[in-house]
């Protein structure tokens, strides 16, 4: 069964600190790993994504670290700001029939306090 | 211009009723999706549909049915509504096989079944 396990469920970080959210997957056929950000009352929006042929991708303050052998990937938010307070979802895309479907982790609610 | 739009934004109805949620995308994408987000924020794929195939998540009751009048629309029909159907429903779209794998989400429809 395809699963993506995400932790922690919630995270409180001081402004300026580093937020780290971790995900682990089981299906080695997954070939695309996006992170989505969701603000209250809004739909999720793509934040950053990585493919398994690279170990790290950085966009501004957001970095994905990817460990293919461990089947784990994580999101790092540097210099966290109160505006980063949102729910973050990791996801993975499979292969085969319906491969474009995403399997989402259960989400991490991030609160950045001033 | 809204890329993915849904109507209505809020829907309150009685148990046993039949209701529909409409979704439209103006991105020219070939694939559309419906997700259910429960009170714990867990995002679960219900359907994915393009002009070639309909993928139905096996856990979705057959009271739920997607209907696509054309490539830009994927409506969700729900028959005999139950209390457990209360959730936020998100429509999304993407271009399968395109240069970007991004799924674009609509703003969501909050369904409350009384």
Interface residues (C-beta under 8 A of the other chain):
Chain A: X32 X34 X38 X41 X42 X43 X44 X45 X46 X49 X87 X89 X93 X97 X98 X100 X101 X102 X103 X104 X106 X107 X109
Chain B: X4 X31 X33 X40 X41 X42 X43 X44 X45 X48 X53 X55 X90 X92 X94 X96 X101 X102 X103 X104 X105 X106 X107 X108
